Amino acid sequence: MASRPTISKAVIPAAGLGTRFLPATKATPKEMLPVVDKPAIQYVVEEAVSAGLDDVLMITGRNKRPLEDHFDRNYELESALQKKGDASRLAKVQESSDLATMHYVRQGDPKGLGHAVLCAAPHVGHEPFAVLLGDDLIDPRDPLLQRMIEVQEEHGGSVIALMEVAPEQIHLYGCAAVEATAEGDTVKITGLVEKPDPADAPSNYAIIGRYVLAPQIFDVLRETEPGRGGEIQLTDALQQLAADEKLGGPVHGVVFQGRRYDTGDRGDYLRAIVRLACEREDLGPEFRTWLRGYVGQELTEG
Ligand code: UTP
């Protein structure tokens, strides 16, 4: 069998309007909101790098300058910290600019996630590639992308990440119809539907923001009409691939059971900060003590 091309490129769409987080996102991209002391997007780039993908293309929009600056050098700040002899903060500043080879492309109009992914076509070319949503945070201790890459290398085609959600939550996600495979954590996708009514949902498997895609997705996206919400939906293009394997191979799903936060949602964003802060060696002990006291007091008072 001919060897399949290895995956080396990650695409991170970060051009959405972030309306759920207004007014914070009026002039700042939601991906730059800090989760403890690092912007959400840095966790996502770190995840790509730890899965072996150090060529990162970010799809940005109008307000996205801070994203580019964050992954670039800041000579003024670096020399100020050097003069002070503050090596540990200097290392923190340099960490993000040394992480990966970063590339940027602007989406122009935010016409949907499918359209954002299509903007990556000239950079990606004809290889399979990974997509990581810039506002979706997978806990670094629960690796997912490596497993998805393994599944893609084994079966070819495309692989999407799935998570079981309560039936009343499924209308918030893309939803997959699936068939079991011999591997416990992997399913074959037979159909996909974007944000279904619970009564029409084929399962409670929700699509979460990690994908390993066959390059044929670009041909399908070029033909994909705007769908739900008037946006060009990645789910609609994946549905085409799942419906006809001849287009770009099979579509599989890896069922994720680890910790994941949608940092574009205010409640999940708060949960991410509290959990990650509690687990930090430097901040955790003091923060946990405070939190225990605060929660105890809140519960007794109200
Ligand atoms: P969301 O569905 O979270 O949309 O996008 P949004 O516009 O960013 O946020 P809300 O719903 O208005 O609060 C999912 C991912 O797709 C990217 C977003 O940046 C996010 O990472 N996206 C979405 C684009 O890059 N371009 C688009 O046109 C739409």
Residues whose N, C-alpha, C, O or C-beta is under 5 A from the ligand:
A	BS01	UTP	P13 A14 A15 G16 L17 G18 T19 R20 F21 I59 D109 P110 K111 G112 L113 A116 L133 G134 D135 G264
